[in-house]
């Protein structure tokens, strides 16, 4: 079963159509000598300890084999000196290395990204690969053949890793280490959760409903919950083009739960924008999961809850002005107890470049606030020629806000207090407050 994990994912996506296929093909034609490749702001590379190419976000692995060999030589030379290389700066580029067992990973950025941030992102890329193959299988493969070409097993799953790398650049969820939740009416969320619980077969461990990467609700054992990092990887996989049509039953490793083996995951989009995900330890329970899905959909259709769920998923994220404040460009709020967060969309005046810059500023400020010091920073005010950002944490929340530059510090504090009051009133609709358990 282990050896077929990636093959199952390949087969699942064999008939899928990528709407941006031409763009992807162009990206894969790049090599490290081409201007297009060199102008990319960020690169993520994966190779084996023998220097075999495994993955690159841009370009074709085979065309980058010379570069991969150079990376392998650099890492090995430092390893021989018992002083593993962690990072280096070359001109405007920050280069960060991460090694785990037989895999070497490399990130390159010209955005002055902190080393710790890039290393965390490399660990997530590594975990996504482990989620497809397991650590046990990776170790076994390279113990038997150190020069094995892992692309033979990962073929067909590159789109999942590509999507993760792209999301790391634009989505704060991974840096926050919490689950993004869909804003919706509390009664509807409760209705969906109770329906999942009432139709839970004995072989079902976890059940969840998501819209894009946003959690609607989940059912879990009373004494155990999956780590947010594992759920991020699962949601990223479930929202790839491979899984948006049909029923899918595939082995998935949850690295934080157990990186040595698989659980088995059923994925089906019960509406165009809403996916049902069922997790079981029983590899033979596909038809049981199919029956569970049929029962859930039939139940939710009785009072039109399924359509109301699709309507909620189809809505765009809240606009900053819907929070009743003026001057807010965007915010993220992280609930520390629930390990969940929500974010507004950006104001219409914010272009793509500024969006990416603000998200990157949030990441940097969070690194400063969450460092393991005796007296962590509570409030950080950041102002540049282009952006004005405030990061604030208490014992119960983290808040990151971007505002128009004309607002004074006192004005920002008033704005934040108004936002916190609004969140308190809307908490039941913003978060999964009482997730069903058994």
Secondary structure, 3 states (H helix, E strand, C coil): CHHHHHHHHHHHCCCCCCCCHHHHHHHHCCCCCCHHHHCCCEEEEEEECCCCEEEECCCCCHHHHHHHHHHHHHHHHHHHCCCCCCEEEECCEEEEEEEECCEEEEEEECCCCCHHHHHHHHHHHHHHHHHHHCHHHHHHHHHHCCCCCCHHHHCCCHHHHHHHHHHHHHCCHHHHCCEEECCCCHHHHHHHHHHHHHCCCCCEEEEEEEECCEEEEEEECCCCCCCHHHHHHHHHHHCCHHHCCCEEEEEEEEHHHHEEEEEEEEEEECCCCEEEEEEECCCCCHHHHHHHHHHHHHHHHCCCHHHHHHHHHHCCCCCHHHHCCCCEEEEEEEECCCCEEEECCCCCCCCHHHHHHHHHHHHHHHHHHCCCCCCCCCEEEEECCCCEEEEEECCCEEEEEEECCCCCHHHHHHHHHHHHHHHHHHHHHHCCCCCCEC
